Amino acid sequence: MMSRGLVSVVILLLWVRETDGGDLPVTCVFSEDCVLPCSFQPGRDELIHWIKLEDITVHSYYNSTDQLEPQNQQYRQRTSLYNDQIPKGNASLLLRNVKVQDQGRYQCYTSTVKGNQESLVNITVKAPVRSVDIHLSDDILTCSSTGIYPQPKLTWSTHPPSESSQNSTSTKVNDQGLYDITSTKPFIRNRTNICTVTSGKTEKTATLRQRAPVHSSPSSEVSIPCNDSQSDLTSNITWRFNQNVTILTLTYTNDKYQMQVEDHWKEQVQNVSDSVSLRLHRITMNHQGNYSCELTTDRDTHLVLTFLEITPDKRISSGNIAGGVTGGVTGGVTGGVLLVAVAVAVAVWSIYKRRCKKNPKAETPVKGEMQPMIEKENDGDGDVAGNTEGVVAGNTEGVVAGNTEGVVEGNTEGEVAGNKEGVVAGNKEGVVAGNTEGVVVGNTEGVVAGKKEGVEAGKMEGVEAGNKEGVVAGNSEGVVAGNKEGVIAGNSEGVVAGNKEGVVAGRMEGVEAGNKEGVVAGNTEGVVAGVVKGVQGDTVG
């Protein structure tokens, strides 16, 4: 609003022009305040009437006060005089919140004791082009501007110049009497597309160009450029996502930028470079899309689009794959070996127990006594391959290392750790958990390791490989595979799987679970570990 002193000066100048005759042109801006100048020769008993031609009363003053009863409704609470300036000959009218309908000719009538005066003011209302918006979608450019008066004009161009393309432009009037204009056209690549909107003497331009895509990957940092030119860096800048979601705004004041980042982008926005490039980090696939940098000056709007393409990192650590495979294979092999070892030991022990039942008078070696090893290859009595008594390596009685009764390490009674009856943890009869006989741990007879008789490897009878009875593979009795007795798979007696006697699982005798004799768990005889006789740690052998 103009100060009263300035208004007085303006009115004086206008009064000088008015005396030359004709209407006084005044341009008022839509929605702003406007002064309609009028002056007269000062005198007592002032009377002032402002009338819009067509006999519409705008404002009246007499008897030293405003007289608003005859005022037209459309001017209610929008007009006033400079009452303190009236004695000085100032009858100017202040019209607030100018509307398009206020446009036209106004008469100022004044009267004093010195006489009457009239003057005419011609108001022109304008609503200048305040902004031009440009938008790209599916290779179609849309340019628009709203709230313009008088009727605007829109034109398209490119830089560098190119052949003109068809466009479609429409104009409509809103409820305030202002014009909205919109135009569409195909997007021309590798060019700066320019849209210009003109109304009266005002003009604004919007440009749009598309940069090459920027590539990145999730969780990484990326810099999205805005403008190559440094000439526009004094403008206000707005970064948007997909042209409608605001990321941040940069307001240029006092030779520096003030940055405001939207809350939902604070985690991703790292900073803005000196060239106003947008730096993001911690990005995800959801951040793929078009990023627009809008630079706005008093005259122009420049929009730069950059597509950010985020590609997932498909590289997978070969070390992880190898580690997983190696771990799986190693674990599987280890488990398989342990299972086979237990099965073999059970089968061997089952066969040994049956032989002991058949020959109860078998002599027990004297403590510390070594038995001779005089076997010859293929002599039919305990060789590795084709032995009649199942000896591993030239032993007459199938001993691993010079033991007469197949003891692992020099135990006279096969005790594990000073137990009289081979109990693992204080069990009288070698029971693991309430078993009376033949349990896996703490059994009274027939354990897999450290036993006096029928040990895991290199026992007197039923040794690990190629023996007649209780051998691991190809033996006539007690072999691991295809044996007559005590084999692991498909044997008639003592097999590991599906055997008649001494099997590991589901067998009549010596089975792994729930067997009558030689079972792995809950057996009466021939159990795997912790036996009274034949346990590890004795002095025999």
C-alpha positions in Angstrom: 0.0 0.0 0.0 1.3 3.4 -0.9 2.1 5.8 1.9 -0.2 8.8 2.1 2.7 11.3 1.3 3.5 9.4 -1.9 -0.2 9.2 -2.7 -0.5 13.0 -2.5 2.4 13.5 -4.9 0.9 11.0 -7.4 -2.5 12.7 -7.1 -0.9 16.1 -7.7 0.8 14.9 -10.9 -2.3 13.2 -12.1 -4.3 16.3 -11.4 -1.9 18.2 -13.7 -2.5 15.6 -16.5 -6.2 15.7 -15.9 -6.4 19.4 -16.5 -5.2 18.7 -20.0 -8.4 16.8 -20.6 -9.3 13.1 -21.2 -9.5 10.0 -19.1 -6.8 9.1 -16.7 -5.7 5.5 -17.4 -4.9 3.4 -14.4 -3.8 -0.2 -14.4 -4.8 -2.3 -11.4 -3.5 -5.8 -10.6 -6.0 -8.5 -9.9 -6.4 -9.2 -6.1 -4.2 -6.3 -5.1 -5.0 -2.7 -4.0 -5.3 0.1 -6.4 -5.5 3.9 -6.1 -7.9 5.9 -8.3 -6.5 9.4 -8.3 -8.6 12.6 -8.0 -7.8 16.1 -6.8 -9.7 19.4 -6.3 -9.3 23.0 -5.2 -9.4 22.9 -1.4 -12.3 24.6 0.4 -14.9 24.2 3.1 -18.0 21.9 3.0 -16.4 19.2 0.8 -18.6 16.8 -1.0 -17.1 13.8 -2.9 -18.8 11.2 -5.0 -17.1 8.3 -6.8 -19.3 6.7 -9.4 -18.7 3.9 -11.9 -20.3 5.0 -15.1 -23.6 3.2 -15.6 -24.6 5.0 -12.3 -23.1 2.6 -9.8 -22.3 4.3 -6.6 -18.9 3.4 -5.4 -18.2 5.8 -2.5 -19.6 9.0 -1.1 -18.4 11.6 1.5 -20.1 14.7 2.9 -20.8 16.4 6.2 -17.1 15.5 7.0 -17.8 11.8 7.1 -18.2 8.8 4.8 -21.7 8.1 3.5 -21.9 4.4 2.6 -25.6 3.7 2.7 -26.0 4.3 -1.1 -22.9 2.2 -1.9 -23.3 -0.7 -4.4 -23.0 -4.1 -2.8 -20.0 -5.2 -4.9 -17.9 -2.5 -3.3 -18.8 -3.1 0.3 -15.7 -2.9 2.6 -13.4 -2.5 -0.4 -13.2 1.3 -0.7 -11.9 4.2 1.4 -10.8 7.8 1.1 -7.7 9.4 2.6 -9.8 11.5 5.0 -6.8 13.3 6.5 -5.9 14.5 2.9 -9.4 15.8 1.9 -8.8 19.3 3.4 -5.7 19.5 1.1 -7.7 18.7 -2.0 -7.0 15.0 -2.2 -10.2 12.9 -3.1 -8.4 9.8 -4.3 -10.2 6.5 -3.9 -8.4 3.4 -2.5 -9.9 0.2 -4.1 -8.9 -3.0 -2.3 -8.7 -6.6 -3.6 -9.3 -5.6 -7.2 -11.5 -7.9 -9.3 -11.9 -8.3 -13.0 -15.4 -6.7 -12.7 -13.8 -3.5 -11.4 -12.4 -2.7 -14.9 -14.1 0.3 -16.5 -14.5 4.1 -16.3 -15.0 5.9 -13.0 -16.1 9.5 -12.4 -14.8 11.6 -9.5 -17.1 14.5 -8.6 -16.1 17.1 -6.0 -17.8 20.2 -4.6 -16.8 22.9 -2.2 -17.8 26.5 -1.4 -15.4 27.4 -4.2 -17.1 25.3 -6.9 -17.5 21.9 -8.5 -15.0 19.6 -10.4 -15.2 16.4 -12.4 -12.5 13.9 -13.6 -12.6 10.5 -15.2 -10.4 7.5 -14.5 -10.2 4.5 -16.8 -9.3 1.3 -14.9 -7.7 -1.6 -16.7 -7.4 -4.8 -14.7 -4.6 -7.3 -15.4 -3.6 -10.7 -13.9 -0.1 -11.2 -15.2 1.4 -14.6 -16.1 2.9 -15.7 -12.7 4.2 -19.1 -13.7 4.3 -21.6 -16.5 4.3 -25.3 -15.7 5.7 -27.9 -18.0 5.3 -31.6 -17.6 6.4 -34.7 -19.5 4.4 -38.0 -19.4 4.5 -40.8 -21.9 6.5 -38.7 -24.4 3.7 -36.0 -24.4 4.6 -32.5 -23.2 2.0 -30.5 -21.4 2.4 -26.8 -20.8 -0.1 -24.8 -18.7 -0.6 -21.5 -16.9 -3.6 -20.3 -14.8 -5.2 -17.2 -13.5 -4.3 -14.8 -16.3 -6.0 -11.7 -17.5 -6.5 -10.6 -20.3 -6.6 -13.7 -22.5 -3.1 -15.2 -22.9 -1.3 -16.7 -25.9 0.8 -19.9 -25.8 3.6 -20.8 -28.2 6.0 -23.7 -28.6 9.6 -23.8 -29.8 12.8 -25.8 -29.4 16.5 -25.2 -29.0 18.2 -26.0 -31.2 15.3 -25.2 -33.6 13.4 -28.1 -35.1 10.5 -28.7 -37.3 7.2 -27.6 -35.7 4.9 -30.3 -34.5 1.2 -30.4 -34.0 -0.1 -29.1 -30.7 -3.4 -28.8 -29.1 -4.2 -25.7 -27.1 -7.3 -24.9 -25.0 -8.4 -21.8 -23.0 -11.2 -21.4 -20.5 -12.4 -18.8 -18.1 -12.7 -19.6 -14.4 -15.3 -18.3 -11.9 -13.2 -15.2 -11.1 -13.1 -14.2 -14.8 -9.5 -15.2 -15.2 -8.1 -17.4 -18.1 -6.5 -20.8 -17.8 -4.6 -22.1 -20.8 -3.2 -25.6 -21.5 -1.4 -27.0 -24.5 0.0 -30.4 -25.4 2.5 -31.6 -28.0 4.9 -34.6 -28.7 8.2 -34.5 -26.8 11.2 -33.8 -29.1 14.2 -35.7 -27.8 17.7 -34.2 -27.8 16.2 -30.7 -27.7 15.3 -28.2 -25.1 11.5 -27.9 -25.5 10.3 -24.3 -24.8 6.8 -23.1 -23.9 6.0 -19.4 -23.8 2.9 -17.8 -22.4 2.1 -14.1 -23.1 -0.6 -11.9 -21.7 -0.6 -8.1 -22.5 3.0 -7.0 -21.9 3.9 -9.9 -19.6 5.6 -13.0 -20.7 7.0 -16.1 -19.1 8.8 -19.2 -20.4 9.2 -22.7 -19.3 11.8 -25.1 -20.7 12.2 -28.8 -20.4 15.1 -31.1 -21.4 15.9 -34.6 -20.6 19.4 -35.7 -19.6 20.9 -39.2 -20.0 19.8 -41.7 -17.4 21.9 -42.2 -14.3 22.6 -45.8 -13.2 23.0 -47.0 -9.6 22.4 -50.0 -7.3 20.5 -50.4 -4.0 22.2 -49.0 -0.9 24.7 -47.0 -2.9 25.3 -43.3 -3.3 24.4 -41.4 -6.4 24.6 -37.8 -7.7 21.9 -36.5 -10.0 22.9 -33.4 -12.0 20.7 -30.4 -12.4 22.1 -27.9 -14.9 25.2 -27.5 -17.0 25.0 -23.7 -17.0 26.1 -21.6 -14.0 23.9 -18.6 -15.1 20.8 -19.9 -13.4 22.3 -20.6 -10.0 20.8 -17.5 -8.5 17.3 -18.9 -8.9 15.1 -20.8 -6.5 15.4 -24.5 -7.0 13.0 -27.4 -6.3 13.9 -31.0 -6.6 11.0 -33.4 -7.2 10.5 -37.1 -7.6 8.4 -38.2 -10.6 7.6 -34.5 -11.1 5.0 -34.3 -8.3 6.6 -35.4 -5.0 8.8 -32.6 -3.6 12.2 -33.7 -2.3 13.7 -30.4 -1.3 13.6 -26.6 -2.0 16.6 -24.2 -2.2 15.8 -20.6 -1.7 18.4 -18.1 -2.9 18.7 -15.2 -0.5 21.7 -13.0 0.5 23.9 -14.7 -2.0 23.4 -18.2 -0.6 20.9 -21.0 -0.5 18.6 -22.0 2.3 17.7 -25.7 2.0 14.5 -27.3 3.2 14.3 -31.1 2.9 10.9 -32.9 3.1 10.7 -35.2 6.1 10.1 -38.4 4.0 13.4 -37.7 2.1 15.7 -36.8 4.9 17.1 -40.3 5.1 18.1 -40.4 1.5 19.2 -36.8 0.9 22.9 -36.5 1.6 23.5 -33.0 0.4 23.3 -30.7 -2.7 26.5 -29.8 -4.5 27.7 -26.4 -5.5 26.2 -27.0 -8.9 22.9 -28.0 -7.2 23.3 -31.6 -8.1 21.2 -33.9 -5.8 23.3 -36.4 -3.8 21.4 -39.4 -2.5 22.4 -42.4 -0.4 20.8 -45.5 1.1 18.6 -45.7 -2.0 16.3 -48.7 -2.7 14.4 -50.0 -5.7 11.5 -47.7 -4.7 13.7 -44.7 -5.5 13.9 -45.5 -9.2 12.1 -43.0 -11.4 12.3 -39.5 -12.8 14.0 -36.7 -10.8 13.3 -33.2 -11.9 15.3 -30.1 -11.0 13.2 -26.9 -11.4 15.0 -23.6 -11.5 12.7 -20.6 -11.3 13.5 -16.9 -11.9 11.3 -13.9 -12.2 10.9 -14.5 -15.9 11.6 -18.2 -16.6 11.2 -21.7 -15.3 13.8 -24.4 -16.4 13.0 -28.0 -15.8 15.7 -30.7 -16.2 14.6 -34.4 -16.1 16.9 -37.2 -15.2 15.8 -40.9 -15.0 17.5 -42.8 -12.2 17.7 -46.5 -13.0 18.4 -48.8 -10.1 19.7 -52.3 -11.0 19.9 -55.0 -8.3 23.4 -56.4 -7.7 23.2 -59.9 -9.1 26.7 -60.9 -8.0 26.7 -63.7 -5.5 29.7 -64.5 -3.4 31.3 -67.7 -4.8 32.9 -68.1 -1.4 29.5 -68.4 0.2 28.4 -71.0 -2.4 31.6 -73.0 -2.0 31.4 -72.8 1.8 27.8 -74.0 1.8 28.5 -76.9 -0.6 31.7 -77.9 1.3 30.0 -77.7 4.6 27.1 -79.8 3.4 29.3 -82.4 1.8 31.6 -82.6 4.8 28.8 -82.9 7.2 27.1 -85.6 5.2 30.3 -87.6 4.7 31.2 -87.3 8.4 27.7 -88.4 9.5 27.8 -91.3 7.0 31.2 -92.5 8.2 30.1 -92.5 11.8 26.9 -94.4 11.1 28.7 -97.0 9.1 31.3 -97.4 11.9 28.6 -98.0 14.5 26.8 -100.4 12.2 30.0 -102.4 11.6 30.8 -102.6 15.2 27.4 -103.8 16.2 27.4 -106.5 13.5 30.9 -107.7 14.5 30.0 -107.8 18.2 26.8 -109.7 17.5 28.8 -112.4 15.6 31.4 -112.6 18.3 28.8 -113.1 21.0 27.2 -116.0 19.1 30.7 -117.6 18.7 31.3 -117.2 22.4 28.1 -119.0 23.2 29.1 -121.8 20.8 32.6 -122.0 22.4 32.3 -121.1 26.1 35.6 -122.6 26.9 37.6 -120.2 24.8 40.7 -119.3 26.7 41.3 -115.8 27.9 44.9 -114.6 27.5 47.0 -114.0 30.5 47.3 -110.3 31.4 50.1 -108.7 29.4 50.6 -111.8 27.2 51.1 -111.4 23.5 49.8 -114.0 21.1 51.9 -115.0 18.1 51.1 -113.7 14.6 52.3 -116.5 12.2 49.6 -116.3 9.6 50.5 -116.5 5.9 48.7 -114.8 3.0 45.8 -116.8 1.7 46.3 -119.6 4.2 42.6 -119.8 5.0 42.9 -118.7 8.5 42.3 -115.0 9.1 43.7 -113.2 6.0 42.4 -109.8 4.8 40.9 -111.3 1.7 39.3 -114.8 1.9 40.2 -115.5 5.5 38.3 -118.3 7.1 38.4 -116.8 10.6 38.1 -113.1 9.7 41.6 -111.8 10.5 42.5 -108.3 9.3 46.2 -108.7 8.8 47.7 -112.1 9.4 46.4 -112.6 12.9 45.4 -116.1 13.9 42.5 -114.9 15.9 41.6 -111.7 14.1 43.6 -109.4 16.4 44.4 -105.8 15.1 47.7 -105.4 16.8 48.9 -108.6 18.5 46.0 -108.9 20.8 44.9 -112.4 21.5 41.4 -111.5 22.3 40.9 -108.4 20.1 41.5 -105.9 22.9 42.2 -102.3 21.6 44.7 -101.2 24.1 46.1 -103.5 26.8 43.1 -103.8 29.1 42.9 -107.0 31.0 39.2 -106.7 31.6 38.4 -104.0 29.0 37.5 -101.4 31.5 37.0 -97.7 30.3 38.1 -95.9 33.4 38.5 -98.1 36.4 34.9 -99.5 36.3 34.7 -102.9 37.6 31.7 -103.8 35.5 32.2 -101.4 32.5 29.6 -98.9 33.7 29.9 -95.4 32.1 28.4 -93.4 35.0 27.8 -95.5 38.1 25.4 -98.0 36.6 25.6 -101.4 38.0 24.6 -103.1 34.8 25.8 -100.5 32.3 22.4 -98.8 31.8 22.3 -95.4 30.1 18.7 -94.5 31.1 16.9 -97.2 33.0 18.1 -100.1 30.8 18.9 -103.4 32.5 21.1 -104.9 29.9 22.7 -104.2 26.6 22.4 -100.4 26.5 24.4 -98.1 24.1 26.4 -96.4 26.9 27.4 -98.2 30.1 26.6 -101.7 29.0 27.7 -104.9 30.7 28.8 -106.6 27.6 29.6 -106.2 24.0 30.6 -102.5 23.5 32.0 -101.1 20.2 35.2 -99.5 21.5 37.8 -100.6 24.0 36.3 -104.1 24.7 38.0 -107.1 25.9 36.4 -109.2 23.2 35.0 -108.4 19.8 36.5 -104.8 19.5 35.6 -102.3 16.7 38.7 -102.9 14.6 41.1 -105.8 14.4 39.4 -108.1 16.7 39.9 -111.8 17.1 36.8 -112.6 15.2 34.5 -110.5 13.1 37.2 -108.0 12.0 36.6 -104.9 9.8 37.5 -106.2 6.3 37.4 -109.6 4.4 37.0 -112.0 7.3 35.1 -115.2 7.5 32.9 -114.1 10.3 31.9 -110.6 11.4 34.0 -108.9 8.7 33.0 -105.6 7.0 32.9 -106.7 3.3 32.7 -110.0 1.3 32.9 -112.4 4.3 31.1 -115.6 4.7 29.8 -114.6 8.1 29.2 -111.3 9.8 30.4 -109.2 6.8 29.3 -105.7 6.1 27.7 -106.3 2.7 26.3 -109.6 1.2 27.6 -111.8 4.0 26.1 -114.9 5.4 26.2 -113.7 9.0 26.5 -110.4 10.7 26.6 -108.3 7.5 25.4 -104.7 7.3 23.0 -105.2 4.3 21.0 -108.2 3.0 22.7 -110.8 5.2 21.1 -113.9 6.6 22.5 -113.4 10.1 23.8 -110.4 12.0 23.3 -107.9 9.2 23.0 -104.2 9.6 19.8 -103.8 7.6 17.1 -106.5 7.2 19.2 -109.4 8.5 18.1 -112.3 10.5 20.5 -111.9 13.3 22.8 -109.1 14.6 21.3 -106.4 12.3 21.4 -102.7 13.0 17.7 -101.9 12.6 14.6 -104.0 12.9 16.3 -107.4 13.1 15.7 -110.5 15.0 19.1 -110.4 16.8 21.7 -107.7 17.1 19.5 -105.0 15.6 20.0 -101.3 16.1 16.8 -100.6 18.0 14.5 -103.0 19.9 16.6 -106.2 19.1 16.9 -109.3 21.1 20.6 -109.5 21.0 23.5 -107.1 20.1 21.3 -104.1 19.6 22.6 -100.5 19.5 20.1 -99.1 22.0 18.4 -101.1 24.7 20.0 -104.5 23.8 20.6 -107.4 26.2 24.0 -108.1 24.8 26.4 -106.8 22.2 26.0 -103.1 22.8 28.0 -100.3 21.3 29.9 -98.6 24.2 30.8 -98.7 27.9 31.0 -102.5 28.4 32.1 -104.5 31.3 34.4 -106.5 29.2 36.4 -105.6 26.2 36.5 -101.8 27.1 39.3 -99.4 26.3 42.2 -98.6 28.6 43.2 -102.1 29.9 46.6 -103.6 29.9 46.0 -106.6 27.7 47.1 -106.5 24.0 
